[in-house]
Amino acid sequence: MSEDVDVTPKKASVQDILTSVNELNKQQIQSIYIPSIKDNVNFKPLTVKQQKLLLTSGVDLEIENLTFSNTINEIIMENCLSGKNEIKLTDRSIIVYQMREKAVGELLKFTDDETEYEVNLREHIDSIKISSKNPPTTFTIDYEGITIRGNVPDLMKDSLYNKQFTRTIKNTKRKTVDGVKLTDIVGDIYIHEMVKYVDSISINNQTLTLDTSLPVDQAISIFESLPMAVSKLVADKIKDCREIELDTMSTTSLPEDVQLPFDASLFTSE
């Protein structure tokens, strides 16, 4: 006579469940395409906690995009299983859309100027993958005795600048009862985004390196003192570096003046 098998579920502790979830996540590794290295990299899947952090990042309307950028940078670095230090700022948008496609679904529905649009993210991402474009990641500018060398920043440098700029805006005196006036900081954001790409400034055989040891506010102050023509040259070079990133933000299925959203709303629902 065979013995009865006890199939009563065992009572599990919180730690047991967390361990099981971690093991399950290890089995659900996702392959994410990284344009700057033209290869796929393994990522852990997004968690519910990370989704909550992303949704929360859209609450601070004063600096919503910077807060979202900081949050997504941290999640990418945490979930990337190899080569995280090689990920460039220009890789971020396509990584985010792939994360969204795997976590929420390939169909992205959004509204722009009261018009509803639909984009199949999987098809869009595949079209970027087969693109033959190979934008530069470094540049050099010479202008009347000034030499500027630039490089597409990694996510750590981007976060450093974003956090410093966020603190500056939070502490600014330019406030009203409605909070910070966005029109007052548009110019600051424009300069702040450009300086991220600058590695060094050389004048009269003297070179200043704009690395993480130099306070962000000092780097911005130095850049702002340069001739205006320099910022135009830097902006043009940055646009060249961002070619695939800009392509990722748009698609031929959308009007020229409409871009895919890049904010916390991506991770709500289809």
SVG drawing of the C-alpha trace seen along z (x, -y; Angstrom):
<svg xmlns="http://www.w3.org/2000/svg" viewBox="-8 -86 59 88">
<polyline fill="none" stroke="black" stroke-width="0.4" points="0.0,0.0 1.5,-3.3 2.0,-6.1 0.0,-9.3 2.2,-12.3 1.8,-15.4 0.9,-18.2 0.1,-20.8 1.7,-24.1 4.6,-25.0 4.3,-28.2 6.9,-30.5 8.7,-33.5 9.1,-36.9 12.8,-36.0 11.8,-32.7 9.4,-34.6 12.1,-37.3 14.6,-34.6 12.2,-32.8 11.4,-36.1 15.1,-36.8 15.6,-33.3 12.6,-33.8 14.0,-37.1 17.4,-35.4 15.5,-33.1 13.8,-36.1 16.9,-37.9 16.1,-40.3 18.3,-41.1 18.6,-44.9 20.2,-46.4 22.8,-49.2 23.5,-51.3 26.9,-52.7 28.3,-49.2 26.1,-47.7 25.3,-44.7 22.8,-43.2 23.4,-43.3 21.6,-41.3 19.3,-43.1 17.2,-42.1 13.5,-42.8 11.9,-45.9 10.3,-45.3 7.1,-46.7 9.2,-48.9 11.1,-50.4 7.8,-51.0 6.7,-52.9 9.9,-55.0 9.4,-55.8 5.8,-56.9 6.8,-59.0 9.4,-60.7 6.7,-62.4 5.2,-64.1 7.7,-67.0 6.4,-69.1 9.1,-71.8 11.9,-69.6 10.0,-66.5 12.3,-65.5 15.4,-65.7 13.9,-63.7 12.8,-61.0 16.2,-61.0 17.9,-60.5 15.5,-57.6 15.9,-55.8 19.7,-56.2 19.8,-54.5 17.5,-51.7 19.5,-51.1 22.7,-50.9 21.1,-48.6 19.5,-46.2 22.4,-46.0 24.3,-42.8 27.5,-43.7 29.2,-46.7 27.1,-49.3 30.0,-51.8 30.0,-51.6 26.4,-52.8 26.2,-56.3 23.6,-59.0 22.6,-58.7 21.8,-55.0 19.2,-55.8 16.1,-56.4 16.2,-53.1 17.0,-51.2 13.9,-52.8 11.6,-52.0 12.9,-48.3 12.3,-48.2 8.8,-49.6 8.0,-47.1 9.1,-44.1 7.3,-45.3 4.1,-46.9 3.7,-45.8 4.8,-46.6 1.9,-48.9 2.5,-52.5 -0.6,-54.8 -0.2,-58.5 -1.8,-61.8 -0.1,-64.9 -2.0,-68.2 -5.3,-66.3 -4.5,-63.8 -4.1,-60.2 -1.3,-58.1 -0.2,-54.5 3.4,-53.2 4.5,-49.5 7.7,-49.8 9.0,-46.4 8.9,-47.3 10.3,-50.8 13.2,-49.4 13.9,-46.8 14.2,-49.6 16.7,-51.4 18.8,-48.2 19.2,-47.7 20.1,-51.3 23.5,-51.8 24.1,-55.0 27.3,-55.3 27.3,-58.7 30.5,-59.9 31.0,-59.7 33.8,-62.3 34.4,-65.7 36.9,-68.6 36.2,-72.3 38.8,-75.0 37.7,-78.6 40.0,-81.6 42.5,-80.1 40.0,-78.0 39.9,-74.2 37.1,-72.2 37.2,-68.4 33.9,-66.6 32.6,-63.2 29.1,-61.7 28.8,-61.3 28.0,-58.1 25.0,-57.8 27.0,-58.5 28.1,-61.9 24.6,-62.7 23.2,-61.9 25.9,-64.0 25.0,-67.0 21.3,-66.5 21.4,-66.2 23.5,-69.3 21.2,-71.3 18.2,-70.0 19.6,-71.3 20.4,-74.6 16.8,-75.0 15.3,-73.9 17.4,-76.5 16.8,-79.3 15.2,-82.6 13.2,-82.9 10.0,-81.6 6.4,-82.6 3.4,-81.2 3.2,-78.6 6.8,-77.5 9.8,-78.0 9.0,-79.7 10.0,-77.4 10.6,-80.3 13.4,-81.4 15.4,-78.2 15.0,-77.2 18.3,-78.9 20.0,-77.3 18.8,-73.8 20.1,-74.5 23.6,-75.3 23.5,-72.5 22.8,-69.9 25.7,-71.1 28.3,-71.2 27.7,-67.5 29.4,-66.8 32.5,-68.9 35.6,-67.0 38.1,-69.9 38.6,-73.5 42.0,-74.7 43.1,-78.4 46.7,-79.6 48.2,-76.2 46.3,-76.0 43.8,-73.1 41.0,-72.7 39.4,-69.2 35.7,-69.2 35.6,-65.9 33.7,-64.8 36.3,-66.5 35.2,-69.9 32.0,-71.2 29.1,-71.4 28.4,-75.1 32.0,-76.0 32.0,-74.0 28.8,-75.8 30.2,-79.2 33.4,-78.7 31.4,-77.5 29.1,-80.5 32.1,-82.9 33.1,-81.6 32.1,-83.4 28.5,-82.7 29.8,-81.3 31.4,-78.4 28.0,-77.2 26.6,-77.1 29.6,-74.9 29.2,-72.6 25.4,-72.3 26.0,-71.2 28.5,-68.6 26.2,-67.3 23.4,-67.0 25.7,-64.8 26.4,-62.6 22.7,-62.2 21.7,-61.1 20.4,-57.6 19.0,-58.9 16.9,-61.5 15.8,-58.9 14.7,-56.7 12.5,-59.6 10.6,-59.8 9.3,-57.5 8.0,-57.8 4.6,-56.7 4.3,-60.0 4.1,-63.6 7.5,-65.4 6.6,-67.6 5.5,-64.7 7.9,-62.7 7.4,-59.6 6.9,-60.5 9.9,-60.1 8.6,-60.4 7.0,-58.5 3.7,-58.0 5.5,-55.3 5.2,-52.9 1.5,-53.2 -0.4,-51.1 -0.7,-50.3"/>
</svg>
